[in-house]
Amino acid sequence: AQTVTQSQPEMSVQEAETVTLSCTYDTSESDYYLFWYKQPPSRQMILVIRQEAYKQQNATENRFSVNFQKAAKSFSLKISDSQLGDAAMYFCGGPRGSTLGRLYFGRGTQLTVWP
Amino acid sequence: EAGVTQSPTHLIKTRGQQVTLRCSPISGHTSVYWYQQALGLGLQFLLWYDEGEERNRGNFPPRFSGRQFPNYSSELNVNALELEDSALYLCASSLGTGNQPQHFGDGTRLSIL
């Protein structure tokens, strides 16, 4: 069975600082993909970053990067130089194999950014 | 390029009624997914359609159903509405499976009185 767990219901960070959001998952797939989405109050789910499990290199998108530990089944999101606009609910999604359509999501982490 | 569009934005219904939610995927996307986001429960997978066929179904009762049309748009139908069906219903589309990300619409907020 596939599961995704986000153990931090809430996190807060000062503007310009760095914050890390945690995510662990379980899967029997050997090749799969993982995603982080953010959901601001406008409620649209926006893709932040994705990681392919067969790649050893951690994905990076501007200020967003992941720490992917395949053996530990851990997929954390690091936000550097946090901005007020980063405040949102963040969802970890996956694992999604080549034959799996659906995404499994964690319960989300509400990120607050303080000025 | 237009994103995933959902209609209506907001619906208010009473218990026992029926509702139809609509979703138009991004042009070229053949897969459509439906998720329910109830308060405090994260996103729960409902249905996955690809090329007009239902490919997977989440752990929801049969009164939740849907379909995908030849133009890849999709409908979600909920019969015999219950109070606990109050939620944000999100539709997503993707080019395929695997590494193709799902792109989400703004959702339909369904309130049951």
Interface residues (C-beta under 8 A of the other chain):
Chain A: Y33 F35 Y37 S42 R43 Q44 M45 I46 L47 R50 E52 F91 G93 R96 G97 S98 T99 L100 G101 R102 L103 Y104 F105 G106 R107 G108
Chain B: S31 Y33 Y35 G40 L41 G42 L43 F45 W48 D50 R55 N56 G58 L88 L90 A92 T97 G98 N99 P101 Q102 H103 F104 G105 D106 G107
